[in-house]
Amino acid sequence: MTQNLLWIPFSLLMSVAVVSAQMAQCAPLILESFEEIGDYCAQLGRNQVCYGHDLVDAEFNIDTPPEFDTPSDRADVIDLSVLNLQALDLESEEWGIALFNVQADLPETIPGQNVSILAIGNMRVENAVSEEEAHTLDSEIRIEAIVNSNLRDEPDAGSAVMDGVVAGTELVAYGIDDTGNWLRVQREPTPLWISREVIETDGDLSSLPVLTGNNYSAMQAFRLSSGIGRVNCESITEGVIIQTSENTETRLNINGSDIEVGSTVMLTIDDALMRLYVLDGQATVNETDGIPAGYAVQTDLDENGDVGIWYGFQEMDDATISQLEIYMNVPASLLHYPITMPTPVDLTTPWDETTSSDEPNSDIRPDDDTGTTNNVPAEGNDDDSDEDDSDEDADSDDSHDD
């Protein structure tokens, strides 16, 4: 028994040592690539893509495509159909890298709030939003709360109350949900939802873009698949790194699956298996399953490349973190802030360890009974009102959704 207890950590240390030795062979090309993309793709505009490092092959959906065959070339993402990126090749010194800067579902009022998407290595990235389907977030309407009102994280009266406003508070709405009953408003630091029934406005709310359902802005929905090349540096993990601005969450649709990203995540594909690593902040999959920093989930892709149920919630081990640490060298100037790796504090699981499963269709985790914030009443209130309270005076201490 003692021998086994000693062997387990020793084998893990050996695994990390092998990864480190292999990385030393690949590191010069990797670091040079990061340095070059830092120069080539600096100050990338909103809803643009930049050719970062050879070799990237692009297909466009317009009659006269832009020049996009040399590092530093840029194009509008709405015009892009497909990017094919070269796997890391030490002999040819090629490693396809491209940087996207997309608005997703973030408001026009805050230009710096974009989503950075760094596509690295043996990947095919396909834009799933056509120019005809894409909406823009350039409409804004001033609204005013007529009663003390809840601000929720989802357009649903059963979702978590994240904030609240008192009667008479003015807000700016820049989107509406697909039922027409909820408005997306900017409330620092995170956009939230308010019921249409508790506001008044002189504006035409029907002019706002729909921000739920199958409605997306340019490149807010995309598809990933493995490329046809083969990386000849086994110690590098290739994939797509996604980063939001600080204290901001955004919804992306990836291979048909809506994912809420709040900070930094990485997606990888190995044949028909997609993995999601949360490096910082958190992500939400399966609509309600929150994944914190330092943990990973996976999903099987069907024959069409569509995502199934996310499963296999588990802690990122030392070997995985060691492989990903090289990405801490990506220039912070390309992103919102430097990429960091999970810390031991992050790896203290808030859920019962027995919930980790490698089987498809299993629950990622049980219902959260840890007392995390699920109900933050509106400012100056202790709780929500029922539907029957919706006609109370606006000066009431109760908060409303309808």
N, C-alpha and C positions, 0 to 999 in steps of 0.2 A: 504493500500500500504506500509506504513512504517513497519507494522508487517512482511510482506513478505520479505522486504529487510533485516530485522534483522534475520529472521529465516534461510535464506539460508546459510550465513556463520556460524551460530551457529550449524546447522546440519552437516556441513562439519567438524567443530571442533570436534563434538561428534563422527563422523566416524573415524577420526584420533585417538581419544582417545581410542576407542574400539580396533582398530588395535594395538595400543601400549600396551594395557592391555593383549591382547592375545599373543603378541610377547614376553612379559615377561615370559609366561609359557614355551615357546618353546626355548627361547634364550640360556639357558645353553647347550642343546644338539647341537644347531646350532653352537655356538661358539666353542664348543669342537670338532665338526666335522671339522670346518675350521682349527683349530690348528693341528689336526691330519693329514689332507691332506697336510698341509704345511710341515710337517716332511716327510710324505710318498712319496710325488711326487716332491720333490725338484730336480732341475737339470735334468728335463725330457728331453730326447733327441729328436731331430727333427724326425717327423713322427712316434711318439710313443704315446701310451695311457697308463695311469696309473690308477690302481684301488685305489681310494682315500678313500672311506669310505663304510662300509657295508650298504646295501647289493647290490652287482652288479653281474649280471649273464651274462656271455659272451659266444658267439658262434663264432667259427673260421672256416675259409674256407680251412684249410690245414689238411693233414692227421695226423700229430703229433702236436696238438695245444700246446701252451705254458701254463705253470701254471698261472692261472689268477683267483684265488678264494680267495685271501687274500689281505687286504690293503697293498700297496707298490708294488704289482706285476705289471710288465710292459710288453708290447707287441708292436710289429710293427703294425701300423694301416692298412697296406696293407693286413695283415693276418686276420683282424677282419671282421666278417659279421654283428653281431648284439650285442648291449649292452642293457640289461634291467635293469633299476634302480628302487630301492625300494622307495616308497613315504615315507616322514618323518613320523615316528611312535614313539610317546613318550613312549609307553609301552615297546616295544622291543628295544628302543634306536637305531633304524636303520634309516639310511637316505642315500640312494645310491648316491654316487658322483664319477665321473670319470673325469680325465683331459686329453685332447688331445693337442698335440703340432704338428701342421701340417705346411708344407711348402706352400701349396696352389699354387699360381702363382708367388711367390716371388723368386728372383734369388738366385742361389747357392753361389754367390760371397759374400753375406752378411749373414753368418750363424745365426746371432742373430735375423734376421727378419723372425719370424714364426708367425702363427696365434694360439692363445690360445683359446681353446674351453672347457668350464667348463660345463659339463652336471650334472644337479642337480635334484634329486627326481624322481617323477612319470613319467618317460620318457622311450621311446624305441628309440634308436638311431641306424639306419641302414646305413652301409657303402654302397654307391651307385657307387663306383669305384672298379672294379675288378682288380686283379693283371695284367691281360692281357691287360686291357684298360688303365691303369694308365701310364702317361708319367712322366719322371723325368726331372728336370731342371739342369742337370749336363753338358749341352753343352753350350759353350760360343764362340762367334766369334767376333773378332775385326773388326770394320767397320770405315769408314771415310766419313764424309759429304763432298760432292763435290761442294755444293753451300750452301749459308746461308739457314738453314732449320728449319722448324717448328717441335716442339715436342708436340704431342697432347695427350689428356687423353683417347682417344679411337682410334681404327684403322679405322678412317673415316675422309675424308677431311672436312667434315662438323662439326666435333666435336671441342671442345674448345682447343685453343692453350694455353698450360700451360708454355711453355718455348721455347727456340730456341738456335741454335748453329750456329757459323760462319763456312764458308768453311774451311776445313782442320781439324776440330775437330774430335778427335778419341773417339769412344764410344764402349761399349761392348754390343752386342746383345745376348740375351739368349732365345728368343722365336720368333715365327712368327704367323701371324693370319691365319685363315682358307682360305683366298683368296690367300695367298702368297705374298701380296702386302705391308704388313706393318710389321715392326720389333719392338719387345719389347726391350727397352734399360733401363738400370739403370741410372737414373739422379736424384741425391740427391735432395729432400728426397724421391721422389716418382717415381716409374717406369713409363715410358711414351712410346709413339709410334712414330716411324719415318717412312716415306715412303721409300720403297725399291728403288724408282726411284732417290732418291737424295743422295745415298751412293754408295761407291765402297768397295770391299773386295776381298781378295784372298781365303776366306773361302767358304765352301759349305753351303749355307743358307738352303738348303733342309734338312740338318741334325738337324736343330733346332726343338724343340717340338712345336706343334700347341697349342696356348694359348687361343683360342676363340672357339665358337661353343660348341659342346658337348665333348670337350677334357679336361680332368681334371687329376690332380695329385692325389696321395693317399689321400682319405678322403676330397678332395676339394668339392665333391658332397656327400650329405648324406640326409637321410630322418628322420623326426621326427614324432612321434605319441604318444598319451597318453598311459601311462601304465595301468595295470589292477588294481592297488592298489588305495587307497584313503588316501590322507593326512589328519591326524587328528589334524592338527594345521592350522586353517583357515587363520591365519594372514600371512602365508608364501606363497610367489609366487614361484613356482618351474618352471624350464625351462632350457634354455641353454644360457650361457653368452659367447659372442664372442668378443675377443679383438685383435686388430692388434698392431704392434709396432707403436711408435709415428710417425706421418706425413707419414703414409703408408696406402694405400688402397689396398684391395684384393677382388677378385671375388670368391664367394662361390655359389654353387647351392644347394638350400635347398627345398626339395619336388618338384623339377622340376622348381624352380624359381631362376634365377640369381639375387644375391644381392651383391652390392658393399658395403663393410664395411670399414669405416675409423675411427677407435678408438674403442668404446665399445658399444655393443648393447646386448639386451636380447630378446630371443624368447620364447613365452609360447604357450601352446596348451590347449584349453578347448573344449573337444569333437571335433567338426569339424571346430573350429575357431582358427586360428593362429594369434597371435599379435606380433608386432615388436616394442620394446621400444628402442629409441636411448638415451643412458645415457650420452654419450660424443662423440664429433666429429659429424659425419654424416653417413647416409646410403643412398643408391640409390636403388629404386625398380621400377618395370615397365619400366626398361631400362633408363628412364630419370627423374624420380621423386625423387628429393633429400629431405631427411627427416633430419632436424637438431636436435641437442641435446634438450631434453625436450619434444619431440613429439613422437607420436605413430601412427601406421597404423595397419590395420588388413586385413585378407583375409579368404575366405571360402575355406575349403578343400573338394574336391569332394569325391566320394565313394572309389576312389583309393588312397586318401590322397594327391592328387596333388593340388598345389597352383593355385588359380584363380587370378583375378585382385586384387591388393592391393588398399584399399579404407579406408575411415574414418579417414583422417588426423586430429589429434586433440592433444591438449596440455595434457601432463601428469598432473593429479590433485594431490593435496596434499596427499590423501589417498594412491594413487598408489606409489608415491615416498616414503611414509612412509613404505610401505610394502617392498620396494626394498632396503631401506637403510641398512638392515642387511648385505647385500653383500659387503658393504664397509669394512667389517671385513675379507674378503678373503685375505690371506697373499699376499702381493704385490710381494713376491719372486717367486710366482707361475706364475705371469703374467709379463707384460712389465712395468706396473706402477699401482698404486692403483686404485681401482674402485671408481669413484666419482658419485654423483648425480647431476642432472641438477640444475642450479642456477636461480634466478629470471631474470638475464640477458639472459640466454638461452631461457627462456620462453617468450621473447618478439618476437612474431611471425613476420617474415619478409613478410608474405603474408596476403591478405585480410582474415579476420576471417570468412567471409561468405563462404569460399571455403570448410570449414570442413563439411564432410558429413558422415552419417552412412549408406548410401545406396550403395550396390554393383554396380560396373561398372561406378561409378561417377569419375570424375577427382579428383585426390588428391589435386591439386592446379592449378592455372592458369599459363600461361607462365610467366616467371620471367622478370618483367620490372623494377626491382629494381636497375639495373646498376651493378650487380655483375660481376666479371671477367669472361667473356666468350671468350675474344680474346686478349691474351697477345702475341704481335708479337715477332718474333725471335729477338735475341739479336742484337741491333743496327738497328732495322727496325721499320717502322710505321704501316705496314700492310702486308697482304698476297699478293702474286702475283696470277694472273689468270693462267690457263693452258697454254696460249700462251706465258707466260714469262719463261717457263721451260728451254729454251735453252739459257738464258742470261748468261753472264760471271759470274763465281763463285764469283767475287769480287763485284758483284752488291749489292746494299743495300736492294734489295727485298728478301723475304724469300719464300721457295718453299716446296711443297708437292709432286711435280712430275716433 
